[in-house]
Amino acid sequence: DVCSSDLSDAATFAAPVTIQTPSGGSISVDGLIQGSGIASITLTGTTDLGAGLSTANGNITVTGAVTLSGTVSVDTSTGNNNISFSSTINGAQALTLAAGTGTTTVSGVIGGSTGLSSLTISGSGAITLNNIGDSDTAGVTGATALTGAATLEGGTYKTDGTQTYTGAVTVGADTTFTTSNDNVTFSSTLDSDDTARAVTVAAGTGTVK
């Protein structure tokens, strides 16, 4: 049997919580999930995320593929804790990840099948991302903004809106930044890892600076 966890109402947990389903199941989040005190939040399984996740002093970890079905904020900034997504994120919605000085990691492709409407990763903590979109699909149809130092481990960062990188950027592969005639802005350094990498910025009529 395929089982699912449907979280339609807001919930607050005072102790670390893991929400998971058997193989083949899914998680649906339609109400804000909060962790008070030192409570962390872990979602294990394919997840439909229609509402936000936040903690006061705990990490947030999502291990399955995510589809956004509403505007979503994932916030650990109060306690400067880590945010981690280990798989893909898709869905034509706005996503904000706020970890303060904590780290933010997205190991899967963002918007590989359905582009996000916007992507904001705020705070001064380190950011690690895989690809945004692919050669055929814009991973974000609106603005993309990263404020912390970012390690970009994929080779494709394709959007239909502006791309703004406030912190230092390090690429870990030959990398192409692509927009649909929108600006690409690097406010700090742009370097490669220990291996020399090729970087292409294709902004059409947009500016690159």
C-alpha positions as MATLAB code, in Angstrom:
seq = 'DVCSSDLSDAATFAAPVTIQTPSGGSISVDGLIQGSGIASITLTGTTDLGAGLSTANGNITVTGAVTLSGTVSVDTSTGNNNISFSSTINGAQALTLAAGTGTTTVSGVIGGSTGLSSLTISGSGAITLNNIGDSDTAGVTGATALTGAATLEGGTYKTDGTQTYTGAVTVGADTTFTTSNDNVTFSSTLDSDDTARAVTVAAGTGTVK';
ca = [
       0.000    0.000    0.000;
       1.087    3.570   -0.661;
       0.799    5.766    2.409;
       0.898    9.521    2.754;
       1.187   12.108    5.508;
      -1.194   15.037    5.051;
      -0.338   18.007    7.285;
      -3.104   20.461    6.487;
      -3.018   22.464    9.734;
      -0.260   24.520   11.321;
       1.746   22.618   13.941;
       4.422   23.484   16.488;
       6.813   20.877   17.921;
       8.832   21.360   21.105;
      11.137   18.380   20.438;
      12.970   17.258   17.280;
      10.464   15.833   14.805;
      10.848   13.546   11.787;
       7.946   13.167    9.382;
       8.333   10.272    6.991;
       6.367    7.862    4.843;
       6.955    4.277    3.698;
       8.562    3.741    0.316;
       6.270    5.085   -2.387;
       4.398    7.409   -0.053;
       4.368   11.174    0.069;
       4.164   14.091    2.483;
       1.820   17.038    1.946;
       2.421   20.194    3.985;
      -0.367   22.788    3.792;
       0.100   24.440    7.194;
       3.151   26.123    8.737;
       5.357   23.683   10.657;
       7.361   25.273   13.458;
       9.985   23.979   15.869;
      10.265   25.718   19.227;
      13.202   25.480   21.617;
      15.820   23.163   20.172;
      13.389   21.260   17.961;
      14.681   20.384   14.504;
      12.432   19.438   11.567;
      13.147   16.554    9.175;
      10.936   15.565    6.236;
      11.849   12.199    4.705;
      10.086   11.308    1.481;
       8.600   12.923   -1.601;
       7.076   16.179   -0.376;
       4.417   18.593   -1.609;
       5.330   21.803    0.186;
       2.549   24.349    0.247;
       3.467   26.139    3.471;
       6.582   27.146    5.357;
       8.941   25.515    7.817;
      10.677   27.374   10.648;
      12.709   26.659   13.760;
      13.899   28.696   16.715;
      17.134   26.754   17.235;
      17.184   23.622   15.108;
      18.153   22.436   11.633;
      15.654   21.830    8.841;
      16.345   18.810    6.611;
      14.296   17.644    3.615;
      15.532   14.433    2.008;
      13.049   13.696   -0.795;
      12.062   15.436   -4.005;
      10.031   18.593   -3.329;
       7.192   20.162   -5.306;
       6.164   23.652   -4.237;
       2.400   24.191   -4.254;
       2.398   27.578   -2.527;
       4.701   30.414   -1.565;
       7.220   28.864    0.832;
       9.636   30.273    3.405;
      12.076   27.947    5.154;
      13.575   29.851    8.085;
      16.220   28.877   10.645;
      17.663   32.376   10.963;
      16.638   32.938   14.594;
      19.110   30.293   15.772;
      21.422   30.433   12.735;
      20.855   26.756   12.013;
      21.334   24.791    8.797;
      18.910   24.169    5.938;
      19.404   21.122    3.708;
      17.490   19.791    0.691;
      19.019   16.578   -0.623;
      16.948   16.228   -3.781;
      15.200   18.301   -6.443;
      12.912   21.309   -5.952;
      10.261   22.147   -8.555;
       7.068   24.192   -8.752;
       5.984   27.589  -10.076;
       6.087   29.267   -6.670;
       8.341   31.641   -4.727;
      10.891   30.037   -2.403;
      12.840   31.808    0.335;
      15.544   30.049    2.352;
      16.804   31.989    5.383;
      19.492   30.402    7.559;
      21.199   33.463    9.039;
      24.824   32.427    9.563;
      23.878   28.764    9.146;
      24.566   26.856    5.948;
      22.109   26.310    3.105;
      22.548   23.255    0.866;
      20.435   22.145   -2.104;
      21.930   18.978   -3.584;
      19.357   18.421   -6.338;
      18.485   20.493   -9.397;
      16.272   23.518   -8.743;
      13.503   23.921  -11.315;
      14.707   21.189  -13.629;
      11.164   20.285  -14.714;
       9.081   23.259  -13.495;
      10.774   26.563  -12.780;
      10.276   28.405   -9.499;
       8.712   31.875   -9.742;
      11.523   33.336   -7.619;
      14.391   32.141   -5.427;
      15.882   34.025   -2.493;
      18.606   32.588   -0.251;
      19.316   35.149    2.437;
      21.750   35.441    5.315;
      25.533   35.414    5.488;
      26.032   31.659    5.866;
      27.630   29.481    3.201;
      25.436   28.310    0.318;
      25.993   25.158   -1.754;
      23.879   24.597   -4.864;
      23.604   22.122   -7.707;
      22.143   23.279  -11.025;
      19.354   25.823  -11.474;
      17.363   24.596  -14.463;
      18.960   22.830  -17.393;
      19.875   23.604  -20.977;
      16.190   23.631  -21.992;
      14.390   24.829  -18.850;
      14.764   28.003  -16.816;
      14.995   26.885  -13.203;
      13.573   30.205  -11.987;
      11.219   32.373  -14.043;
      11.705   35.482  -11.881;
      14.509   36.913   -9.794;
      17.213   34.805   -8.148;
      19.171   36.338   -5.254;
      21.884   34.751   -3.096;
      23.445   36.848   -0.344;
      25.972   34.499    1.283;
      29.178   33.013   -0.101;
      28.066   30.441   -2.679;
      29.697   27.247   -3.923;
      28.081   26.289   -7.238;
      28.725   22.622   -7.921;
      26.610   22.260  -11.079;
      27.374   23.709  -14.466;
      24.038   25.333  -15.357;
      22.362   28.370  -13.777;
      19.546   29.293  -16.159;
      16.770   31.742  -15.278;
      14.237   33.982  -16.997;
      14.926   36.757  -14.465;
      17.837   38.544  -12.895;
      20.594   36.708  -11.044;
      22.250   38.487   -8.104;
      25.157   37.026   -6.152;
      26.098   39.268   -3.227;
      28.719   37.037   -1.608;
      31.813   35.407   -3.073;
      31.065   32.744   -5.696;
      33.142   29.592   -6.242;
      32.351   27.306   -9.183;
      33.150   23.612   -9.036;
      32.605   22.818  -12.718;
      32.647   24.545  -16.097;
      29.687   26.861  -15.563;
      27.207   28.833  -17.646;
      25.003   31.579  -16.212;
      22.055   32.300  -18.531;
      19.195   34.804  -18.377;
      16.533   35.984  -20.806;
      17.963   39.468  -21.370;
      18.159   40.099  -17.621;
      21.060   41.312  -15.503;
      23.634   39.059  -13.851;
      25.404   40.741  -10.936;
      28.406   39.523   -8.958;
      29.029   41.876   -6.029;
      32.083   39.992   -4.758;
      34.677   37.621   -6.194;
      34.085   34.910   -8.792;
      36.598   32.064   -8.528;
      36.969   28.383   -9.333;
      37.809   25.604   -6.916;
      41.272   24.020   -7.022;
      40.772   23.243  -10.726;
      40.651   25.881  -13.479;
      37.068   26.181  -14.767;
      35.491   27.872  -17.781;
      32.753   30.396  -16.996;
      30.249   31.739  -19.518;
      27.706   34.466  -18.748;
      24.958   34.737  -21.373;
      22.673   37.620  -20.409;
      21.516   38.702  -23.868;
      20.724   42.435  -23.660;
      21.039   42.347  -19.865;
      24.104   43.742  -18.125;
      26.842   41.679  -16.503;
      28.793   43.199  -13.641;
];
